[in-house]
Amino acid sequence: MNMQVKVAPTNVALTDRAVERLPYAVEGQYVVRDAVVRGLYVLVGKRAKSWTVQGDLRRGRERRSIRVSLGATTEMGVKDARVKGAEVLDQIRAGVDPRDPTRRAGAVTLRDAAEAYVKVMERKGRSDRSIWLVRDLTSRVMAGWMDETLVALGRDRRRIVERHDELTIKHGPYAANHAMRAFRAIYNEAMRVDPDLPPNPVRAVTFNAERRRDTGMGPDDLPAWWRQLNALSNPIRQDFHLVTLLTGSRPEALRTARWEHIDVRRRVLRIPKPKGGERRAFDIPLSRPIIRALIRLRRNGLVMHPREAKTWIFPADSVTGHIVEHKEDRAKLAKWGGDLRQTYRNMCALAGIDPLSSRLLMNHVVDRDVHDGYITKAALMGTLRKHQERISGFVMKALEAKPRGAS
């Protein structure tokens, strides 16, 4: 016997009161969809109302729509239904059928959990770099574990500890710690869906001691670095490293910079998805030396990579069309990446820039207390641009200085 199900014509921002007042169906059932969580709705029958989610389950080329009942509205309020519904929908998007007892929470593999965690990161607007790191760590560093269940991994703490030890020897203490942090985050997210999982096994790991790397240069170091930079054969990579130094930017953010991100009138380069995701988007003020570097990049890019240079500030012959790897042979260029970011911070101090402005220019967190939380960055852009000009002038003067004792 087919039961008639009617669908409400519009989505509704449901409240507990609104759900309680929904009239029971005269015949069959009808659906009232939630406007907040897409895919969540109330299924109203003749005598009962229940929370249900519906989503598209994709496995390879196969795609099918599935429904999962969450429970009666008398037992679950709107707030809890939205949280539970979002968690179940994340599983469906990750290719996990929550209705299949062999694939339920306890049988979810590390591969399933990693994909579900990536979906959460995407929904929160995390940076592409952060998402890529999670995928890279799970597929490369934890390749042998991807099809094992979280239950099995969670119960074998000694195995997790031994893996951390192996990674420390093979890849170094920092890489081992980073891998365990990624695993811990994936596991914690899975526990939100299945609180009956064993406690997070990373709790048994003793993390390696870490110290902030102190690899920045001072003014006396810059002339030698400048000569190395000018000896590189690729002019686009030359200016990439120079712009990294003059802006103090993280290289991962610069690599994906587009020409459309430059606001000529305001003289800023917009970084839409830095470390921390879209909510940390910020503008880099452009000094005259930076603008001159951008002009060279435009000219050289159109000659070397004419198609890619229409979009990317730092074009390259790569799958993405932009520079993918910024690292250099240290015998050819001693400092790059984070070294130049630390150097920029040193130059800020030597140029007399106040600490708050330095943090704003480098997009460091400045709202750790209520006082700093009231800062409006856009209103300070004029002052920050003057500071950037001062820093660039200080850096360029140091770069082009003759070594001591030279005639």
N, C-alpha and C positions, 0 to 999 in steps of 0.2 A: 504494500500500500504506500503510494507516494504521498508524502506530507507536504502541504503547501507552505512555502517560506517566502514571505514578502520582505523587501528591503526598503528601509526608510529612504526617502529621496535625497536627504542631505545628511552630512556629518554633524554631530552635536558635541559640544564641549560638555561632556557628562559630569554630573556631580552626584553624590550619594542621594541627595534629595530628588534629583531628576530621575534617577534610576528607580527609586522607590515609587515614584508617581506614574511610571509607565504602565498603561493599562494592559491586562492580560489579553492574549489573543482570543478572539471569538471563535476562530477556527484556524487550524494549521499553526504556523509560527511566523513571527516577523523579526526583522533585524534592525537595530539602531546602532550605527557605527560611531565610534569615538573620534572626535576631531583632533585629539592630541597625539594619540599613538595610532598611526596608520596600520590597519590590519586587525585592530581590537574592536570588538562589538559586543552588544548584549543581545542574546538570543531569547526572545520572549515567546513562551508557549501559553497554553490555556491555564496552567497551574504553577508554572515555575519560570524563573528568569536565570540565565547563566551567562558567565563570561566566556567568550570564545575568541580565538585568534585565527586568522587565515593568512597564509603566505605562500609564495612560490618556492618550491623545493627544486633546486637544480643540481643534477649530478651528471657531469659531462654535457652531452647535448640534450639529455632528457630534462624536461621541465613539467612539473605538475603542481596543481594547487592543493594544499592540504589544510584541514581544520583541526584545531586542538582545543578541547574544552578545558578551561581553567578552574571552574567551580561555580557554585551558586552565588548569586549576588547577595544573598542573605548571610553568606559566610566570608565574603571578600568585598571590601570597599573599593571605591574607584582608584584610590591611590595605590593600594596593593595590586590591584588588577593591572594597572599600567606598568608597574615595575615587573611583575611576573610576565605580562604579555610581551614586553620589550625583550626580556631574557629568552623567552621561547622563540620569538621571531629571529633573534640573533642566531639561535641554533639552526633554524630552518634555512636562513641565508647562508650558513656555513655548510649546508648540505647534510645536516643531521635531522633525521625524522624523530621528533620527541615521542611519537606514539609507538615506535618500534622498541620492544623491551631489550633487544640485543644492542641497541644504540643509545639507550637512556643514559642518564648522567654517569652512572658507575662504569659504563662501557665506552664512554667517550675517549677517543684516542688523543694523544698530544697534537696530532695533525688537526683534528676537529677543534680542539681548544685553542690552538694558535690562530686558526682562521676566524673563530668567533671573537677572539681578542682583537684581531686586526679590524674587524667590523666595528667594534666598540671604539677603537682609536680613530677610525675614519669618521664616525658619528660625532666624536668630540673635537674633530678638526685638527688632529695631531699632524705634524709635518710629514711630508713624503719621506724625508730622511729617516725619521723615527720609525715609520711603518716598514720601510725597507730593511732597517736594522733587525727588527723582530723577525721578519721573514727570512733574512739571511742567516741569523743565528739558529733558528729552528731547522731550516733545511740543510745547513752546512755543518754547524757544530753539533747539532743533536740529530743528525740524519738517521742514526741507528735506532732512535727511540720513537720516531714519528708515528708508527703504527701500534705502539704499545698503549695500553689504557692508563689513564691517570691514577686509577686505583692501584695498579701494579707498581707504578713509579712512586706513588705516595707512600706505599707500605715498605719500600726498600730504601730507607734513608742512607744506609751505608753505600749503596750504589751511587747515590747523588753526591755524597762526600768524595768518593773515589773519582768520580767524573770531574769534579772541581779540581782535585789534585792533578789529574792527567792534563787538564787544560792549562793549569798553571805551568807545568813543565813544558808542554808543547807550544803554547801560544803566549805565555807570560801571565803575571798576576793580574794585570788590569783586564785583559781579555777574558780570563776565567771568571773574574767577578762580574763583568758585564753580562756574560752568558747566564750566570746564575740569577742575576737580577731579572733578566728577560723571562727565564723559566718561572721564577717566583711570581711575576706579574701575571703571566698566562694562567698559572695554577690558581692564583687568588681570584681571578675573574671567573674561572670555572666553578669555584666554590660558592660564588654568588648564586649560581644556578643549581648546584647540588651541594648543599651544606653538609651532606653525609659523607663526602669524600674524606679520606684521611687528612690529618693536619699537613700543612705545606711542608714537604720534606727539606726544603732549602733552609728551614730553621736549624737543621743539624750542621749546616756548613759554617766553618770559620773562615770568614772572608779575609783575603790577603790585605795587608796594610797598604794604603795608598797615600801618596803625597802629590800635591799639586806640582806639575812640571814647571821648572824655572828655566825656560829656554829663550826668554826674550833678549833682545839686543839693546845696547846702549848706543849713543851717538858715535863713539869711536869704532864700533863694529860695522856701522852701516856702509862706509866707503868700500870695504872689501866685498860685502854682500852685493853692492851695486854693480861692481865689476863682474861678479859671477852672473848676476841677472842679465846684464847686457850681452854676455857671451852665449846665452841660450839661443838656439837656432830658430825657435818659434816666437814671433813677435806677439802673438795673441797670448801665449802663456807668460811672456814677459810682463805684459800689462795686467794679466790676471793677478800675478803675485804683487805687483806694485799697487793695484787697487785694494788688494787685501790688506796691505800694510797701511795705506792712506785712510782706510775706513775702519780698520780693526774688525772687519766683519768675519763671521764664521765662513770658511770657504764653501761649505755645503750650501749656504744660502746664496752666495754669489754665483756659483756654477749655473744655477737655473734662472738667473736674472734675464728678463726680456727687455727689449727696447720700449715696449709699451708701459713698462714699470717706471720709466723716467718721466717726471713732470718738469718740463723745461721752464715753465713760468715760475714755479716754486723752487727750482733747482734742487730737486730731491730724487733719490732712487728708492722706490717702494719695495720693501721686502715683505711679500704677502703671507708667506708661510715659513717663518724662521723656526728655530728650535723652540718647542712649546706650542707650535701650531698657529692657526689663524688668529687666535685671541692675542697673540704676542706680535702681530704685524706692526711694522714701524717704518719710518722714513729715514734714510741716510742723507744728511745735507751734503751737497756737492761743492767742494772747493775748486779753485781754478786748476790746480794740478790734476785733480780727479777728472775734471771736464776735458782737459787736454788728453788724458789717457783714453777717455771714452771716444774722443774724435779719432785717435789713432786706431782704436779697436774697430770703429765703424769702417774706416778706410781699408785696413788690413783684412777685416772679415769679409768684405765684399770681394776682395781679390782672391783670398784663399778658399773661402767657403761661401760662394755667392748665394746659394739657396738658404743655407742654415742661418746666415748672417742677417737675413730679413727679420728673423724672430729673436735669435739669441744674441746677447751682448758678447758672450764668450763662445763663439761657434767652434765646432770641431767635426771631424769626420768620424762620427760615432752613430750608434743606433738612435740615440736621443737627439742628436744634432748639436749638443753643447759639450763642453768639457766635462768628462765623467770622473777622471782621476787627476787630482791636483798635485799629487806627490811627485817629487823629483829625486834623482840620485843625489844624495847629500855631498858627494864628491864634486858635483857640478853646481849645486845650489844648497848651501849649508842649512838655510832656514826657510821654512814655508808653513802654510797652514796655521796651526795654533801658535807656532813660534812668532809669527808676524802679528797675531792678535795680542800676544803678551808684549811684543815690542811697542805696539800702538799704545797700550796702557802705560808703558814706561814713558813714552813721548808725551802723553797727556800730563803726567806728573811734572816732567821736566819743562813743559811749556807753560806751567802754572794754571792748568785747567782744574777747576774745583771738582771734588769727587762725585758730586751729584750729576754734574754735566757729563763727566766721563762715563758714568753708568748709563745715562740716557743715550749717549752716542753709541755705546756698545750693546745697547738693548739688554742690559742686565736688569734684574728685578729691582725695582725701587719702592715698591709698595708693601714693604714688610711691616710697616706700622701705619697707623691712621694718618699721621702727618704727611708722609710721602704719598699716601693714596690719593690725596687731593691734587696732585700735580697733573696738569694738562700739558702733554708733550707738544701738541700743535701750537700752543700759545708761546712756547719757548723756542720755536724753530729759528727765529731770527738770531737769537743769542747763540744757539747751537751751531748755526752756520758760521758765525764769526769765530767761534771756538775751533770749528773744523778747519777754517782757513788758517788760523794760527798754528794748529798742529801740523797741517800739510806743509806750511812754510818752514817750520822747524825741522821736519823730516827731510824735505828736499835739500835744505841747506846742509844737513848732516851727510846725506847721501853723496852730494857733489863736492864735499870738502876734500882737500888734498891730505894724504896721510902725513902724520907728523914727521918732520925731517925731510920731506920732499921739497924739491926746488920749484 
